[in-house]
């Protein structure tokens, strides 16, 4: 997906950041599984918002 709209770029960056945080959290034995689930929900919501953006 290529979209140069600043809002979409910001959403994509947030999605990437959450993805990295989830990966790191899953490697940590002290992380709360509910916290990981919440991060995954936010990541999915961002993905859906990105997909809903108008494509230029």
PyMOL commands that place a pseudoatom at each C-alpha (Angstrom):
pseudoatom trace, name=CA, resn=UNK, resi=1, chain=A, elem=C, hetatm=0, pos=[0.000, 0.000, 0.000]
pseudoatom trace, name=CA, resn=UNK, resi=2, chain=A, elem=C, hetatm=0, pos=[1.430, 3.347, -0.968]
pseudoatom trace, name=CA, resn=UNK, resi=3, chain=A, elem=C, hetatm=0, pos=[-0.232, 6.385, 0.472]
pseudoatom trace, name=CA, resn=UNK, resi=4, chain=A, elem=C, hetatm=0, pos=[1.680, 9.595, 1.095]
pseudoatom trace, name=CA, resn=UNK, resi=5, chain=A, elem=C, hetatm=0, pos=[-1.021, 11.259, 3.166]
pseudoatom trace, name=CA, resn=UNK, resi=6, chain=A, elem=C, hetatm=0, pos=[0.559, 12.440, 6.472]
pseudoatom trace, name=CA, resn=UNK, resi=7, chain=A, elem=C, hetatm=0, pos=[-2.262, 11.000, 8.585]
pseudoatom trace, name=CA, resn=UNK, resi=8, chain=A, elem=C, hetatm=0, pos=[-1.906, 7.596, 6.950]
pseudoatom trace, name=CA, resn=UNK, resi=9, chain=A, elem=C, hetatm=0, pos=[1.872, 7.700, 7.380]
pseudoatom trace, name=CA, resn=UNK, resi=10, chain=A, elem=C, hetatm=0, pos=[1.412, 8.454, 11.082]
pseudoatom trace, name=CA, resn=UNK, resi=11, chain=A, elem=C, hetatm=0, pos=[-0.989, 5.523, 11.438]
pseudoatom trace, name=CA, resn=UNK, resi=12, chain=A, elem=C, hetatm=0, pos=[1.441, 3.187, 9.686]
pseudoatom trace, name=CA, resn=UNK, resi=13, chain=A, elem=C, hetatm=0, pos=[4.243, 4.316, 11.997]
pseudoatom trace, name=CA, resn=UNK, resi=14, chain=A, elem=C, hetatm=0, pos=[2.063, 3.733, 15.088]
pseudoatom trace, name=CA, resn=UNK, resi=15, chain=A, elem=C, hetatm=0, pos=[1.200, 0.272, 13.723]
pseudoatom trace, name=CA, resn=UNK, resi=16, chain=A, elem=C, hetatm=0, pos=[4.905, -0.557, 13.271]
pseudoatom trace, name=CA, resn=UNK, resi=17, chain=A, elem=C, hetatm=0, pos=[5.714, 0.697, 16.758]
pseudoatom trace, name=CA, resn=UNK, resi=18, chain=A, elem=C, hetatm=0, pos=[2.993, -1.440, 18.308]
pseudoatom trace, name=CA, resn=UNK, resi=19, chain=A, elem=C, hetatm=0, pos=[4.201, -4.449, 16.321]
pseudoatom trace, name=CA, resn=UNK, resi=20, chain=A, elem=C, hetatm=0, pos=[7.697, -3.998, 17.747]
pseudoatom trace, name=CA, resn=UNK, resi=21, chain=A, elem=C, hetatm=0, pos=[6.348, -3.509, 21.276]
pseudoatom trace, name=CA, resn=UNK, resi=22, chain=A, elem=C, hetatm=0, pos=[4.247, -6.678, 20.978]
pseudoatom trace, name=CA, resn=UNK, resi=23, chain=A, elem=C, hetatm=0, pos=[7.237, -8.706, 19.788]
pseudoatom trace, name=CA, resn=UNK, resi=24, chain=A, elem=C, hetatm=0, pos=[9.371, -7.410, 22.661]
pseudoatom trace, name=CA, resn=UNK, resi=25, chain=A, elem=C, hetatm=0, pos=[6.603, -8.012, 25.196]
pseudoatom trace, name=CA, resn=UNK, resi=26, chain=A, elem=C, hetatm=0, pos=[6.116, -11.586, 24.045]
pseudoatom trace, name=CA, resn=UNK, resi=27, chain=A, elem=C, hetatm=0, pos=[9.804, -12.283, 24.696]
pseudoatom trace, name=CA, resn=UNK, resi=28, chain=A, elem=C, hetatm=0, pos=[9.592, -10.877, 28.230]
pseudoatom trace, name=CA, resn=UNK, resi=29, chain=A, elem=C, hetatm=0, pos=[8.613, -13.379, 30.931]
pseudoatom trace, name=CA, resn=UNK, resi=30, chain=A, elem=C, hetatm=0, pos=[7.273, -10.582, 33.159]
pseudoatom trace, name=CA, resn=UNK, resi=31, chain=A, elem=C, hetatm=0, pos=[4.767, -9.148, 30.674]
pseudoatom trace, name=CA, resn=UNK, resi=32, chain=A, elem=C, hetatm=0, pos=[1.056, -9.386, 31.319]
pseudoatom trace, name=CA, resn=UNK, resi=33, chain=A, elem=C, hetatm=0, pos=[-0.819, -11.364, 28.655]
pseudoatom trace, name=CA, resn=UNK, resi=34, chain=A, elem=C, hetatm=0, pos=[-3.741, -8.940, 28.973]
pseudoatom trace, name=CA, resn=UNK, resi=35, chain=A, elem=C, hetatm=0, pos=[-1.401, -6.083, 28.098]
pseudoatom trace, name=CA, resn=UNK, resi=36, chain=A, elem=C, hetatm=0, pos=[-0.250, -7.964, 24.987]
pseudoatom trace, name=CA, resn=UNK, resi=37, chain=A, elem=C, hetatm=0, pos=[-3.869, -8.621, 24.009]
pseudoatom trace, name=CA, resn=UNK, resi=38, chain=A, elem=C, hetatm=0, pos=[-4.669, -4.913, 24.381]
pseudoatom trace, name=CA, resn=UNK, resi=39, chain=A, elem=C, hetatm=0, pos=[-1.701, -3.951, 22.207]
pseudoatom trace, name=CA, resn=UNK, resi=40, chain=A, elem=C, hetatm=0, pos=[-2.865, -6.434, 19.564]
pseudoatom trace, name=CA, resn=UNK, resi=41, chain=A, elem=C, hetatm=0, pos=[-6.369, -4.913, 19.645]
pseudoatom trace, name=CA, resn=UNK, resi=42, chain=A, elem=C, hetatm=0, pos=[-4.913, -1.420, 19.163]
pseudoatom trace, name=CA, resn=UNK, resi=43, chain=A, elem=C, hetatm=0, pos=[-2.726, -2.700, 16.327]
pseudoatom trace, name=CA, resn=UNK, resi=44, chain=A, elem=C, hetatm=0, pos=[-5.751, -4.239, 14.576]
pseudoatom trace, name=CA, resn=UNK, resi=45, chain=A, elem=C, hetatm=0, pos=[-7.737, -1.017, 15.018]
pseudoatom trace, name=CA, resn=UNK, resi=46, chain=A, elem=C, hetatm=0, pos=[-4.873, 0.929, 13.427]
pseudoatom trace, name=CA, resn=UNK, resi=47, chain=A, elem=C, hetatm=0, pos=[-4.698, -1.552, 10.549]
pseudoatom trace, name=CA, resn=UNK, resi=48, chain=A, elem=C, hetatm=0, pos=[-8.421, -1.120, 9.935]
pseudoatom trace, name=CA, resn=UNK, resi=49, chain=A, elem=C, hetatm=0, pos=[-8.115, 2.669, 10.087]
pseudoatom trace, name=CA, resn=UNK, resi=50, chain=A, elem=C, hetatm=0, pos=[-5.203, 2.568, 7.622]
pseudoatom trace, name=CA, resn=UNK, resi=51, chain=A, elem=C, hetatm=0, pos=[-7.227, 0.393, 5.243]
pseudoatom trace, name=CA, resn=UNK, resi=52, chain=A, elem=C, hetatm=0, pos=[-10.130, 2.851, 5.429]
pseudoatom trace, name=CA, resn=UNK, resi=53, chain=A, elem=C, hetatm=0, pos=[-7.955, 5.794, 4.368]
pseudoatom trace, name=CA, resn=UNK, resi=54, chain=A, elem=C, hetatm=0, pos=[-8.620, 7.170, 0.882]
pseudoatom trace, name=CA, resn=UNK, resi=55, chain=A, elem=C, hetatm=0, pos=[-5.948, 6.086, -1.561]
pseudoatom trace, name=CA, resn=UNK, resi=56, chain=A, elem=C, hetatm=0, pos=[-4.387, 8.879, -3.583]
for i in range(1, 56): cmd.bond("trace and resi %d" % i, "trace and resi %d" % (i + 1))
show_as sticks, trace
zoom trace
